[in-house]
Amino acid sequence: MADADRIASAELGIPLELLMENASHQIAVAARLLLAGVAGKKIVALVGSGNNGGDALGALRHLLGWGATVGARLAGPADRLRPLARRQFDILARCGVALEAAMDADLLIDGLLGYSVTGPPRDAVSDLIRAANATRLPILAVDLPSGMHPDTGEPLGVTIPAALTVTLALPKRGLMTTRSRALVGELLLADIGIPPQAFDRIGIETRGLFESGDLVRIIR
């Protein structure tokens, strides 16, 4: 996926901001499906510093427009967010969204860690995972549950057990392993607009993958 992202942006000219917007919309749609509608519901995103955090923040903007009450909890100061995630943060701040929200909600969105994770969650990220797990609320994981190894599916330490995981563009290997089943929950694959030509260059055939819809159920 790192190669596909790079090819899509650097070689095909698709802005990463556009891919984030597509991902954010798909996450919001999945949240609406999970809750059978979001009007009047409260949804809080748990936000790491990287692009997964940006995806979660962008999803809140869509959900806000669909009638949800939304809020976010950041794992660190806003000035440590990567540029695209910071842009999403600033938009929500201008919209008056609570950006230090309490975790009393109908749904939590896990945007803490992404597929580049290499070790166990630490510091504020691990604290947020523990706090989220203690609520026993349903959690929608962005791309993969935070704390899960993206290739093996093993928990690296304290880990989010998701009710629903929305993985982006292609399933990550770890999501498909037996050992990850208790962490992944229902698994949806989301089209974020990376064309087949990007995957052609790394030897993966994706034509027809989303011909029946742009959210595809992989595991029920």
C-alpha positions as CSV (number, residue, x, y, z in Angstrom):
1,M,0.0,0.0,0.0
2,A,2.9,2.4,0.6
3,D,4.1,1.8,-2.9
4,A,0.5,2.2,-4.3
5,D,0.1,5.4,-2.4
6,R,3.4,6.7,-3.7
7,I,2.7,5.7,-7.3
8,A,-0.8,7.2,-7.2
9,S,0.5,10.6,-5.9
10,A,4.0,11.0,-7.3
11,E,3.6,9.2,-10.7
12,L,-0.1,9.5,-11.5
13,G,-0.6,12.9,-10.0
14,I,-3.5,12.1,-7.6
15,P,-3.1,14.4,-4.6
16,L,-2.9,12.6,-1.3
17,E,-5.5,15.1,0.0
18,L,-8.0,13.7,-2.5
19,L,-7.3,10.2,-1.4
20,M,-7.8,11.3,2.2
21,E,-11.1,12.9,1.3
22,N,-12.3,9.7,-0.4
23,A,-11.3,7.7,2.6
24,S,-13.0,10.0,5.0
25,H,-16.2,9.8,3.1
26,Q,-16.1,6.0,3.0
27,I,-15.5,5.8,6.8
28,A,-18.4,8.1,7.4
29,V,-20.7,6.0,5.1
30,A,-19.6,2.9,7.0
31,A,-20.4,4.6,10.4
32,R,-23.8,5.4,9.1
33,L,-24.4,1.8,8.1
34,L,-23.1,0.5,11.4
35,L,-25.4,2.8,13.4
36,A,-28.4,2.5,11.0
37,G,-28.3,6.3,10.6
38,V,-26.3,8.9,12.4
39,A,-28.8,11.8,12.9
40,G,-28.9,12.6,16.6
41,K,-26.0,10.1,17.4
42,K,-22.7,11.1,19.0
43,I,-19.5,9.9,17.4
44,V,-16.0,10.6,18.7
45,A,-12.8,10.0,16.8
46,L,-9.5,8.9,18.4
47,V,-6.8,10.7,16.4
48,G,-3.2,9.9,15.9
49,S,-0.7,12.2,14.3
50,G,-0.7,10.5,10.9
51,N,-3.0,10.1,7.9
52,N,-5.3,7.7,9.7
53,G,-6.0,10.5,12.1
54,G,-6.7,12.8,9.2
55,D,-9.1,10.2,7.7
56,A,-11.0,10.0,11.0
57,L,-11.1,13.8,11.3
58,G,-12.4,14.1,7.8
59,A,-15.1,11.5,8.5
60,L,-16.3,13.6,11.4
61,R,-16.9,16.5,9.0
62,H,-19.2,14.4,6.8
63,L,-21.0,12.9,9.9
64,L,-21.5,16.4,11.3
65,G,-23.3,17.3,8.0
66,W,-25.5,14.3,8.3
67,G,-26.8,15.3,11.7
68,A,-24.4,13.6,14.1
69,T,-22.9,15.3,17.1
70,V,-19.1,14.8,16.7
71,G,-16.0,15.2,18.7
72,A,-12.3,14.1,18.8
73,R,-9.6,13.1,21.2
74,L,-6.1,13.7,20.0
75,A,-3.1,11.5,21.1
76,G,-0.9,14.6,21.1
77,P,-0.8,18.3,20.5
78,A,-2.4,19.6,17.3
79,D,0.9,21.0,16.1
80,R,2.3,17.5,15.9
81,L,-0.3,16.4,13.4
82,R,1.0,15.8,9.8
83,P,0.0,18.5,7.4
84,L,-3.1,16.8,5.9
85,A,-4.4,15.7,9.3
86,R,-3.8,19.2,10.6
87,R,-5.8,20.7,7.8
88,Q,-8.7,18.4,8.7
89,F,-8.3,19.4,12.4
90,D,-8.4,23.1,11.5
91,I,-11.6,22.8,9.5
92,L,-13.3,21.1,12.4
93,A,-12.0,23.7,14.8
94,R,-13.6,26.4,12.6
95,C,-16.8,24.4,12.7
96,G,-16.9,24.5,16.5
97,V,-16.3,20.8,16.9
98,A,-15.2,19.7,20.4
99,L,-11.6,18.6,20.0
100,E,-11.1,17.3,23.5
101,A,-14.4,15.4,23.7
102,A,-15.4,12.9,26.4
103,M,-15.8,9.4,25.3
104,D,-19.5,9.1,26.0
105,A,-20.7,8.3,22.5
106,D,-22.7,5.9,20.3
107,L,-19.6,5.1,18.3
108,L,-15.8,5.6,18.5
109,I,-13.7,5.9,15.4
110,D,-10.2,4.5,15.8
111,G,-7.8,6.7,13.8
112,L,-4.7,6.3,16.0
113,L,-2.3,4.0,14.1
114,G,-2.0,2.9,10.5
115,Y,-0.3,0.2,8.4
116,S,3.2,1.7,9.0
117,V,3.1,0.7,12.6
118,T,6.3,-1.2,13.7
119,G,5.9,-1.6,17.5
120,P,3.5,-1.6,20.4
121,P,1.4,1.5,21.1
122,R,3.1,3.8,23.5
123,D,2.4,6.8,25.8
124,A,-0.8,8.7,24.9
125,V,-1.8,6.3,22.1
126,S,-1.8,3.3,24.5
127,D,-3.6,5.4,27.1
128,L,-6.4,6.3,24.6
129,I,-6.7,2.6,23.5
130,R,-7.1,1.5,27.1
131,A,-9.7,4.3,27.7
132,A,-11.6,3.4,24.6
133,N,-11.6,-0.3,25.4
134,A,-12.9,0.5,29.0
135,T,-16.0,2.2,27.5
136,R,-17.2,-1.0,25.9
137,L,-18.6,1.1,23.1
138,P,-18.6,-0.1,19.5
139,I,-15.4,1.0,17.6
140,L,-14.9,1.5,13.9
141,A,-11.3,1.0,13.0
142,V,-9.8,3.0,10.2
143,D,-7.7,0.6,7.9
144,L,-6.8,-1.7,10.8
145,P,-7.4,-1.8,14.6
146,S,-4.7,0.2,16.3
147,G,-2.1,-2.1,18.0
148,M,-2.5,-4.9,15.5
149,H,0.4,-5.9,13.3
150,P,-0.6,-5.1,9.7
151,D,1.1,-8.2,8.3
152,T,0.6,-11.0,10.9
153,G,-2.6,-9.9,12.7
154,E,-1.0,-10.3,16.1
155,P,-1.6,-7.7,18.8
156,L,1.6,-5.8,19.4
157,G,0.5,-4.7,22.9
158,V,-2.8,-3.1,24.0
159,T,-5.0,-3.3,21.0
160,I,-8.4,-2.0,19.8
161,P,-11.1,-4.7,19.4
162,A,-13.2,-3.3,16.5
163,A,-16.8,-4.0,15.8
164,L,-16.1,-2.9,12.2
165,T,-12.9,-2.3,10.3
166,V,-12.9,-0.2,7.1
167,T,-9.7,-1.1,5.3
168,L,-8.7,1.2,2.5
169,A,-7.9,0.3,-1.2
170,L,-6.7,-3.3,-0.4
171,P,-7.0,-5.5,2.7
172,K,-3.8,-5.6,4.8
173,R,-2.5,-9.1,5.3
174,G,-3.0,-9.2,9.0
175,L,-6.7,-8.5,8.7
176,M,-7.2,-11.9,7.0
177,T,-5.5,-14.1,9.5
178,T,-7.3,-16.3,12.0
179,R,-5.5,-14.7,15.0
180,S,-6.9,-11.3,14.0
181,R,-10.6,-12.3,14.0
182,A,-11.4,-11.1,17.5
183,L,-9.8,-7.7,16.8
184,V,-11.1,-6.9,13.3
185,G,-14.9,-7.5,13.6
186,E,-16.8,-7.1,10.4
187,L,-14.4,-6.1,7.6
188,L,-15.3,-3.7,4.8
189,L,-13.0,-2.9,1.9
190,A,-13.3,0.7,0.7
191,D,-12.5,2.2,-2.7
192,I,-10.6,5.4,-2.2
193,G,-9.9,6.2,-5.9
194,I,-6.5,4.6,-6.5
195,P,-6.7,3.5,-10.1
196,P,-5.8,0.0,-11.3
197,Q,-2.7,1.4,-13.1
198,A,-1.1,2.1,-9.7
199,F,-1.5,-1.5,-8.7
200,D,-0.4,-2.8,-12.1
201,R,3.0,-1.4,-11.4
202,I,3.4,-3.5,-8.2
203,G,1.9,-6.6,-9.8
204,I,-1.6,-6.6,-8.2
205,E,-4.7,-6.9,-10.3
206,T,-7.6,-4.9,-9.0
207,R,-9.9,-4.4,-12.0
208,G,-13.5,-5.4,-11.1
209,L,-12.8,-5.3,-7.4
210,F,-15.4,-2.6,-6.7
211,E,-17.7,-3.2,-9.7
212,S,-20.6,-4.1,-7.4
213,G,-20.1,-1.1,-5.0
214,D,-17.4,1.0,-3.4
215,L,-17.7,-0.7,0.0
216,V,-17.2,-4.4,-0.3
217,R,-17.8,-6.8,2.6
218,I,-14.8,-9.1,3.1
219,I,-15.7,-10.7,6.5
220,R,-19.1,-10.6,8.2
